[in-house]
């Protein structure tokens, strides 16, 4: 994954997310790849190359606590409702109103 496609974004709760993004070609949807434990956005590098080469939009964040994203020590910061709101803010920042979400975890 080309490092020049990575961005950093600070959410309204002051959490910095590091994520990979590439815009879609005309008419193609955007894919949101979400990694699980214990991984980073790089775990999607094969899928990113495949789908980006086909013209799909791509957003692949390092999830909270991983990679280049902040790593809060307060466990309450990792509540699902907060993590979901963070993803919505990233999508809003990228002006993406609709995604196809793909995820994995142990």
Secondary structure, 3 states (H helix, E strand, C coil): CCHHHEEEEECCCCCEEEEEEECCCCCCCEEEEECCCCCCHHHHHHHHHHHHHCCCEEEEECCCCCCCCCCCCCHHHHCHHHHHHHHHHHHHHCCCCCEEEEECCC
